[in-house]
Amino acid sequence: MNDKVKAVAGPIVLATDASLGGPDRVASGYLATTGHASLRAHLYPKYLARPHSRVVVTELRAVYWGLKAVLHEHPGRPIEVRVDNLQALRHLHSWQQGGTDMPEGYDTHLRSQGRRPSLVKLQLLAEYTPHLTFVYEKAHAGHPLNEAADSLAKLGCAACAAPSRVPNSRGWSRCGPPAPSPTTGAPGPPDAHSSSHVTRTRKVHPHPWGEP
């Protein structure tokens, strides 16, 4: 008898989600059938995008961080990314076709140390990564990966709201005032290396049969 359980063949499934808390707190989370999972939270600089664009920007940033983690360990594998925000999905499909449109007001200037903004890097990933599929998955409909990504994003937002209770080691950091922009002196972007983030990334043991 063979007691080894083989994972179901097929694309890697990556579910992502975002959460907003108050006027300036945002968080994102993702979970993949590879076992990759993460949450990120920070104070959102008001100059970076229009207020109504914050949610779609954060949804797209969740996709970027999830893809970055999965592609690092599984280059070339087919990946199905499931998002529950239709506006974010439209951007992803547009980028796959070579489009360059960004959410309204999104600042595409280089970040600190000359780094490209997350959404610009995601645009390039969407256009040039083979075997990448973006699909819509309805939120709060009982889909296990989507519900888990939603919970991670909400946990990040709660942690950012109570920084005094957030551990400051092993990948976590306290929320605080965003670092100043190197060009304008305004509060810096959320992907600057500053104390304005709460981040936790880990790889959990994947379900032995793939997605439940």
N, C-alpha and C positions, 0 to 999 in steps of 0.2 A: 504493500500500500504506500502510495506517495503522499506524505503528509505536508508537502510544500504547497502553499496556496499561491497561484500566479495572478498578478493583477490583470484586469480586463484590458485588452488591447484597445487603442483608440487615442484621441487627442488628450493632452493634459487640459484639465478644466480649471480656469482661474476665475473666481468670483471676487468682485470689488464693490466697495460702497463708501459713502461719505456721510458725515454728520456735522451739523452746525449748532453752535451753542452761543446764544447772545449775539452781540453785534460784531465780535471780533475773534471768536474761537472757532476753529475748524479742525476736523480730524478725519482720517481715512483708515480703512482696513482692507485687507485682502486675505484670501485663503485659497490654496490650490490643492488638487488631488495628489500632488507630489509631497504634500506635508508642509509646504512653505506657508507661513502665516505672519502677519505683521500689523501693527497699528502705529500711526503717526499723528501727532497733534501739535498745534502751535497757535500763536496769536497771529491773525491775518492782517498784514499792513493794508490800510485802506487805499493807498495809492496804487496797489498792484493790479486791481481789477475793479470793475463796477460792482456795487453791493449785490445786485441780482446775479452776477456771474460767479460769485464765490462758490456756490454749490457745484456748478459744472466744472470749474477749475479744480476743485478738490476731488471730484469724482475721477477726473482725468489723471490727476496726480496719483491716485490709488492704482489706476491701471499701469502707470509708468513704473511705480515701485514694485508692483507684483510681477510685471514682465521682466524687469531687470533681475529680480531674484531667480525666477524660473529659468530664464534664458542662460543665466550664468552657469547653471548646472546641467541644463538640458538643451544645448544648442542644436538647432535643426529639427527638434521634435514639434509636431503639430500642436498648436495651442488654441483652445477655444476660450475667449474672454467673455464673461457674462456680466453685463452692466444693467442697472435698473433705471438709468437716466437717459431718456431719449435724445436730449440735446447733446449729451456727451457722446452717445452712439453716432449721431450725425457727424460730429467732428471726426471721429475715428474712421468712419467710412469715407469721408471726404479726403482725409490724409492718405488712406490707402490708394486713392485714385490720383494722388499727386497734389491735392489741394494744400493750401498754406493758411487757411483762415483760422483765427484763434477766437476764443471767447471774448466778448466785448470788453475792451479796456485792458486786456491782459498785457502786461509789460514784457516785451521780448528782448529787452536789453540784457547784456551779459551780467551775470551775478558776480559776487565776490570771487576773487582769484581767477577771473576770466571764464567762469563756467557758463555753459549754456543753460537757459531756463528748462525746467523739467518738461514743460509741454512742447518745447521745440525738439527736445530729444525724443519725446514720445511720437511726435509727428514723423520723425525720421524712422523710428522703429516700425511704425504702422506702414509706411511706404515701402520699406526695403526688407522687412523680415518675411521670409517665405512661410507658408503653412500657418498663417495667423488668421483667425476668424473672430469677428466681434458680433455678438448676438445680444438681443434684448431678453432680460428675464424680469418678470414682474416682481416688484418688491412686496414683502410681507404676504407672500402666497404659499409659504411653507417649504420653499426650496432650501435644503439644508445648508449649502455653501453660501447662498445669499444671506440667509439669516445669520450665519456665523460672521460673515464680513460686516454686516450691519451691527452686530453686537460689539465687534472689535472697534469699529468707528465710534460708537457711542461710549465705549469704555475710555477711549482716548480723549473724547471731549470732556468726560467727567473728570479725568485725571488732570486735564489742563485747567479746569475750573477750581481744582483744589490742589495746587502745586505743593503745598506744605506736606501733603501725604504721599507724594510721589517719590519713590526711591531714586537716589541720584547716582546709581551705579549699574553696571551690566546693561548698558544700552538705554537707560532712562535718563532724562534730564528735566530740570524744572522749567515750567513756563515762566517767561518774564518779558520785559519790553523787547521788541524786535531790535536787532542790531541795525545801525544806521546804514543807509545806502551809500556805496562808495562814490556815486556820482552826484546825488542830490542832497545827501545828508538826511533824507527822510528815513523813517523806519525801514529796515532792510527786508528783503524777500524771505519767505518762509524756508527756503532751502539754503540760507546762509548758515554757516557753522556758528551758532550762537546759543544762548541759553533760552531761546524762545521756543524750544521743541520739547515734546515728550515723544520718545520713540522706543519701540520694543519690537524686535524682530527675532523670530526663532523658526526652526523647522521641527514640526511635530511628526510623530509616526503616522504615515498615511494609512487610510483604510485599506486593508489587504485586498479588497475587491475593486479598488478604484473608488469612484464617487458612490456614496450610499444611495 
